[in-house]
Amino acid sequence: MTSKKDPRPQYVECDDPLEAHIPERRLLVAVIQRAIIDYSVPIYDRPHLRYWASAWLFSDSKEIMSLYWICSYLSEDPEGFQEAIRKSAQERPVKKNSVLIRVER
């Protein structure tokens, strides 16, 4: 009997390896990741992305698909999560109207 390697990606962090591959969990993690990207790295021609990402990340709403709701589903602490995002943003402030340029090395 040959053992087959599990073809599912192994990069989702989770205490329970079986739960890490639940598609809903991966989707919710992706929603948070996208919001953090939009909040942390504003795109010069879409400043509204940072505004909406900030509004969603720091909202106290507990409605379905809010940060609080997603953190609850993922068994994470929403307040701790918000504090970590704020701290990260303070360490690396983004200037208004800044433009990011990719440099090839």
C-alpha positions as CSV (number, residue, x, y, z in Angstrom):
1,M,0.0,0.0,0.0
2,T,1.5,3.3,-1.1
3,S,0.9,6.4,0.9
4,K,-0.2,9.5,-1.0
5,K,1.0,12.9,-0.1
6,D,-1.8,15.2,0.9
7,P,-2.2,17.6,-2.0
8,R,-3.8,20.4,0.1
9,P,-1.6,23.4,1.0
10,Q,0.1,23.2,4.3
11,Y,0.6,26.9,5.0
12,V,-2.5,27.8,7.1
13,E,-1.7,28.1,10.7
14,C,-4.0,26.2,13.1
15,D,-3.7,24.2,16.2
16,D,-5.8,21.4,14.8
17,P,-4.3,20.2,11.5
18,L,-7.7,18.8,10.3
19,E,-9.4,22.1,10.9
20,A,-6.8,24.0,9.0
21,H,-8.0,22.7,5.7
22,I,-11.7,23.7,6.2
23,P,-12.4,25.9,3.2
24,E,-14.4,28.4,5.2
25,R,-11.5,28.9,7.6
26,R,-9.1,29.5,4.8
27,L,-11.5,32.0,3.2
28,L,-11.9,34.0,6.5
29,V,-8.1,34.1,7.0
30,A,-7.8,35.4,3.4
31,V,-10.4,38.2,4.2
32,I,-8.3,39.3,7.2
33,Q,-5.1,39.1,5.2
34,R,-6.6,41.3,2.4
35,A,-7.8,43.9,4.9
36,I,-4.4,44.1,6.5
37,I,-2.8,44.5,3.1
38,D,-5.2,47.3,2.2
39,Y,-4.7,49.0,5.5
40,S,-0.9,48.7,5.6
41,V,0.0,49.4,2.0
42,P,-2.3,52.0,0.5
43,I,-2.4,52.0,-3.3
44,Y,-1.7,55.5,-4.6
45,D,-4.6,55.5,-7.0
46,R,-7.1,53.9,-4.6
47,P,-6.9,55.8,-1.2
48,H,-10.4,54.5,-0.4
49,L,-9.0,51.0,0.2
50,R,-7.1,52.1,3.3
51,Y,-10.2,54.0,4.6
52,W,-12.5,51.0,4.2
53,A,-10.0,48.5,5.5
54,S,-9.4,50.7,8.6
55,A,-13.2,51.0,9.1
56,W,-13.6,47.2,8.9
57,L,-10.5,46.3,11.0
58,F,-11.3,48.7,13.9
59,S,-15.0,48.4,14.0
60,D,-16.8,47.2,17.1
61,S,-19.5,45.5,15.0
62,K,-20.3,41.9,15.8
63,E,-22.3,41.3,12.7
64,I,-21.7,38.4,10.4
65,M,-18.4,38.8,8.5
66,S,-17.1,41.6,10.8
67,L,-13.7,41.3,12.3
68,Y,-15.1,40.3,15.7
69,W,-17.3,37.6,14.1
70,I,-14.4,36.2,12.0
71,C,-12.0,36.2,15.0
72,S,-14.7,34.4,17.1
73,Y,-15.0,31.8,14.4
74,L,-11.2,31.4,14.2
75,S,-10.9,31.4,18.1
76,E,-8.8,34.5,18.1
77,D,-8.9,37.6,20.3
78,P,-10.2,40.5,18.2
79,E,-9.0,43.2,20.6
80,G,-5.5,41.7,20.7
81,F,-5.6,41.5,16.9
82,Q,-6.6,45.1,16.5
83,E,-3.9,46.2,18.9
84,A,-1.2,44.3,17.0
85,I,-2.3,46.0,13.8
86,R,-2.2,49.4,15.4
87,K,1.2,48.8,16.8
88,S,2.5,47.5,13.5
89,A,1.1,50.6,11.7
90,Q,2.8,53.0,14.3
91,E,6.1,51.3,13.7
92,R,5.8,51.8,10.0
93,P,3.7,54.9,9.3
94,V,2.6,55.5,5.8
95,K,2.8,59.0,4.4
96,K,-0.2,60.6,2.8
97,N,-0.1,60.3,-1.0
98,S,2.9,58.0,-0.9
99,V,3.7,55.8,-3.9
100,L,5.2,52.4,-3.6
101,I,7.8,51.5,-6.2
102,R,9.1,48.0,-6.8
103,V,12.8,47.9,-7.2
104,E,14.4,45.0,-9.1
105,R,17.7,43.7,-7.7
